[in-house]
């Protein structure tokens, strides 16, 4: 009986062991399947998120391509461990009046692009639709103030300030290759862009490289018939001023009045104090035959006659590109205002290009406010690139400067010379200030413990951009060589930005899987 009971008990243990093992195996298998499902779920979730990120990256990539004047479409590109494709629908070319303004493929429709971006990772596919709009950004010469920061200085800031009626007033677009600070009562009436921060807010607008010396040399090479080489002309025709104009007080070298270069004087002997620290020859924009022959001293609006007073030939000095290797000065000891004149009513179109520095100490006006224009451009001298290519505003001794009518370009920097309340409580530029590097116009100063700020007004010359008939007529008269100068560097272009985007349902056909129907 004991033996039989023992055998039965042994058999019962085996059964229990088998049951326990089966339960453990079932639990293990269930846990394994649960783990597999969990892993698959995590992987699917990761792939789902990655597919979305790839689709979003496709939108960013397409916007960047549009901003580089490339086609927005991306065809099944490998990206981020997955694949992407981007299709673009351009409102401006679809033959439909999308904005309901009565015009097909015109106006605002030209600026709208709709992107459809697919992101694929693992087995997951996500689809996004984004609407992009384009903002027009002007090139360097079409800004009121442009500071390209070509040196890449991370600490550069284009600053505007002043309180009350001394607050800076800028009418036109501005751009800084790093930061912009607008404080106190300064006002900007125009579009503001910066590669860095605007009052602490990130902007991320980046132009291409600014205008360089090579760009302008190319223009001179393309239009040799309009170039007046002052160094060469003064070397061959220059005479002492005492030999030409009696009772001449300024001295220096001038050329015959029949020469288009007669509106310049080289190295006058009464301004050595100002020019003693410069390198190279110093040319002064003034007409000795007007100022001195008529005995006009201490007068305003001293004329600079672009054509010969004697012959009145309108072709002698107008529509010319004057080239200087040295320095240019707008500065005279006995007059403080210059006005460029010409008998032709179609307007003055003159540019002075300097391989050196430009010093503007006296006021410069247009005689014909409707059609006159002048550009003053300072390039870096390859022999001394660090100290040239600058434009200086203000009198180095007295600081007096009130108004300049000109489009001005400095391949390097803009600087101020004594622009404070004693000499220039306020000064105005009608045209533009364009710098390849920096605009360093410091007008904050202290006197008797009180801080002051000299107000700067810059008014972009909208005759280049406005749509009036008069402006169109003005532009039609600009010589082609001068038009080429204004479209140098990054010209007017579009900057695309995302207005909105949404996720769409998965398409019925996965373009990344060849055998999927």
C-alpha positions, 0 to 999 in steps of 0.5 A: 500500500505504501509503495502504490501511494508513493507512485501515485504521488510521484505521478501527481508531481510530474503533472503539476510540474508539466502544468507549471512549465506550460504556464511559465512557457505561456507567460514567457511567450506572452511576455515575448510577444508583448515585448516584440509588439512594444518594440515594434510599436516604439519603432513605428512611433519613431519612424512616424515622427522621423517621417514627419520631420523629414517632410518638414525638412523638405519644406525648409529645403524647398524654401531655401532653394526658392530663395536661391532662385532654384526650382523648389521641387525635390525628387525622392532625395535620401535624407535623415535615414529616410526619403523625401520628395517635394512638389510645388504648385506655383499660383503665378503660372497655373492660369487661374485667378487664385486671389480673385482680383480679376487678373490671372497669374498676376500681382500677389499670385506671383509670390505664392507657392504651395508645397506638398512634401512627403517624408518616408521612414521605415514603413511610415509615410507623412504628407505636409502641405505648406503655403509660402509667400515671398517678400521683396528684398532690395539689393544693396544700392536700393536700400536707404542704408546697407551695411553688409558686414563683409568682415563678418564681425559678430559684434557689429550693430547698425544703431539708431537713436536720439530723443525728441526731435533729435531722433534719427529718421530713416525713410527707406529699407535698411539692412545689416549684415549682423545686428540692428538696434533701434532705440529711443525716438528713432524711426524707420519707415521701411523694411528692416532686415538683418542677418543677426538680431533686430532689437534682440529678435532673430531675423536671419536675412542674408544677402549675397556678397556686396558689391566689390571693386571687381564689379565696378572695374568690369563696368569701366572696362565695358564702357570705356567711352564714358570713363574719364581717368583723372590721374591720366588727364591731370598728368598730361594736361594739368597746369598750376592754377596760378598760370590759368586763373589770375588772383587764384587763392587756392593753387594746386593743379587744374586742367583746361576748361575744355576738358571734362575733368575741369570740375576737379582741382588736384592738391590745393595748397590751402587745404594741406592741413586736411590732406596731410594725413592721406595717401595718394593724390587728393582731388577736390570736386569744385569748378575753379572757373566758376568759384574763383573767376567770378570772385565768389567767396563765402557764398551758398550754392556754389556751382559745379558746371558739368559742361564748359562755361565757354562752349556750353557743350552738354556732352563734355562733362555729363553722363561720365564716369570719373575715375580716381586712384587716390582720394576725393574731397567735397570741401572748400574753405570759402564756400560750404554748399555746392550744386551740380549744374548742367545746361541739358534739362534731361538731368545730370548722370554722373558717377565718381569712382575712387580707389581710395577714400571719399571725404564729404565735408560740404553740402552737395545739392542737385540743381534739377531735383526731378532728373539729376543724380550723382553716385559717389563710390569708394573702392578698396585700393588693392595696395592698401585694402585695410585703409581705403574704400571708406566714405567720411561724412563731416568736416575734419576740422569744423564738422559742418555738414547739413545735406548730401544729395547722392547715392553713396557706396563704400566698399569698406566703411562709412565714418563720421568726422565731427558730426556733433551739435557744434557743427552738424546738429542735424544732417540729411542724406537724400539718396542712399548709404551703402557699405560693403562692411560697416556704417559707423556714423557715431553721433553721440557725444557729451558736453558738460556732463550732458549726453547729446545725439546729432540727428541723422535723416536718410531718405532713399531716392524713390525715383529708382523704384516708385511707379509714377510716370515721372519716375519712369521717365527719370529711369528711362534717361539713366545711361546703361552703364549707370543702370549696370551699377545699380543692379550690381550685387544681389539685385531685387529678389524674393525671400520666401517664408512659410505662411502656414502648413497642415498635414494631409492624409497619406496618399493612396500610392507610396512613391518610395515603394515601387511594388505598392499599389 
